[in-house]
Amino acid sequence: MRRIFPEGCPENSGKKLIIRSLKATAGNRSKAAKMLEISHPSLLSKIKAYDINL
């Protein structure tokens, strides 16, 4: 399985990936999580940690 968020991934890169996936899915967090190959709860945690408000 390919890792979208590898260990040591710079915070800014992870934040950009999340924002890009949310924009591509019109803000649908479930679809964005699938696109990023992470669980929905993990995505929500990262959104909160990166303070993403879309």
N, C-alpha and C positions, 0 to 999 in steps of 0.2 A: 504494500500500500504506500502510495506517495504521501509525503508529509508536506502539507501546506505551510505549517508553522514549525520549521525545524528548531531544534535547540539552538539558543543563541541568536534567534531571529531578532533583529533590531526592532524596538517598539514601533518606530515610525513606519517600518515596512509592513508590520502586522496590521497596524491601524489603516494604512492605505489599502491593503487587501480587503479588509472588512468593509470599508467605505465603498470600494469599487463593486464588491459583490452585492451590497445592499442597493446600490444604484441600479445595477444590472437586473435585480429582481424586484424593482419598484418598491423597495422597503420590506419585502417579505422575508422575515428572519428565518423561517423554516427552510425556504428555498436557498437562502444565502448560506446557511449552515451546510446544506447538502452540497452546494457548489464548492465550499471550502473543505469539504470532507471532515467536518467536525460535528460534534453533537450540538443540538439546539441549546442546551444549558451552557455548554462551553462558549458558544457564540455570545449568549446573553452576558456571561461573565466578562468576556473580553470587551464587549460594547461598554459595559459599566466601567471596567478598568481603564479603558482608553478615553472615556468620557465622550462617546460618540452620540450626537443628537441629530438624527436626520428626520 
